[in-house]
Amino acid sequence: MAQTTDIYLSVLSDDFGMCEAVNNGIAEAFTQGVLTDANLMAPCRGFDEAVKLAKTHKIPVGIHNTFTAEWDHLRWTPLTPLRSMMDWDGTFHRTVAAAWAKADMVEAEKEFRAQWAKIESAGLKITHSCEHMGADQKLASLFSRILREKKVPYRNFSLKGEDYDIPRFQWTSVFASSDVGLDIATRKSALKEWIENIGPGHHIWAAHCAVDDPSLEAMVAPLSPIVNWTRLYRVLDQALILDPEVRGWIEKRNIQLTPMSACPTVGW
């Protein structure tokens, strides 16, 4: 396989600020592994701790626009009186469909801007924007207008930015490790194949990091359909990002690890 110097890789983890285990995992993955970026959730209880870690370790952050709260026992509330998108208990709805079914877009914009302002007021620069758990097309109009105003690109995942005139990153490929297998061998094999076959361009490895801690499993009821997203998926991603062999695959191909902000953008 021919080696090249024009393959770039950004490795980013979602859910920074969600809880202590995730925060500690992201900090460890950035300082000891190949993580390059994290996506920060402003409404969550671990926000202040995440800000301190980002500043201490100089972790580049994007805003993880948060309009849902999926866990049974870990809930968070809007920063504004977002009544049209609140569940019965005043927290966000658990699914994207429920969140946007009756969303008032004036309220949604106020919440979007409040989350943005909270991150900037904490002294962090927002390098990109992306949505937590996916997005309804209603959110696309906010992305298109606000990101153009802020001069910050969209990560371009669950929505196709080209369909909604959203300024966005122009990456070449994405590997979402959290979606591959329930064991480390399967996930690692898929990652190796991807790394060994990507060509010139800017590529993204999307992950969900966390240290292995029982507190993660306490977030949901034992029979929850998303139980694997609490601990298993995150611990597997953490292991891959810290794995010296994975770093070796990257270095063998002369792939350059670079923050998301170095990725080309389009749609301005």
Residue, then its C-alpha position, 0 to 999 in steps of 0.5 A: m500500500a502506497q504511503t502518502t502525506d495527504i491523508y488527514l484524520s480527525v477523531l472526535s467524541d460526542d457527549f462531552g459534559m454529559c457526566e463524569a465518566v464521559n468527561n474523564g474518558i474524553a480527557e484521557a482519550f485526548t491526552q493519551g490516545v488519538l482523540t482530536d476533538a470533543n462535542l460539548m453539551a451545554p445543558c448537562r450536569g457535567f458541563d462545568e467540569a468539561v469546560k475545565l478539562a477542555k481548558t486544561h488540556k486544550i481540547p478543541v470543542g464543537i457545540h453538541n446542540t442538545f434538544t433531547a435527553e435519552w436516559d431514564h435516570l440522567r435527565w437535563t433541562p433546557l437553558t430557556p423556557l422551552r415549553s414546546m420541547m419539554d417532557w412532562d417533568g420539565t426535562f427534554h424529550r427522550t427521542v428526536a421525533a418527540a422533541w420536534a413533533k410540536a417544537d416552536m421554532v422561536e423557542a428552539e432558536k432561543e435555546f440554540r443561542a443560549q447553549w451557544a452563549k453558555i459555551e462561549s461565555a465559559g471562554l471556549k471557542i466553538t469550532h463546529s456544530c452538530e446535533h445530539m441524537g440526530a435532528d429533524q429537518k426543522l433544525a436544518s433551518l436554524f443550522s443554515r441561518i445561525l451557523r452562517e451568522k456565526k461563521v462556524p461549519y456544521r459537522n454534516f452527519s444526520l442532516k445532509g447539509e447540501d440539501y438544506d444550504i448549511p455551511r459544512f465540513q467537506w470530509t471524505s469519509v466517516f467511520a462511526s465506531s459506536d455503530v460497529g459490533l458489540d465486541i472489541a475484536t469486531r470493532k477493531s477489525a472494522l476500524k483497521e480495514w477502514i484505516e488501511n483503505i482510506g485515500p487522500g482527503h480529510h476523514i472523520w472517526a466519530a466515537h463516544c468515549a467514557v472510562d469504564d465505570p458502573s455509574l454509566e449503567a445506572m443511567v437507564a433501566p436494565l431492559s432499556p433498548i439503549v442500554n448498550w449506549t450507556r457503558l458497552y459502546r463507550v468503553l469499546d470506543q475508549a479502548l480503541i482510541l487508547d490502543p497503541e496498535v491503532r495508533g501504529w496503523i495511523e502512523k504506518r500510513n503517515i496519516q496526519l491527526t488534525p482537529m476538525s477545524a482543519c477540515p475543508t468547508v463548503g456552502w458559505 
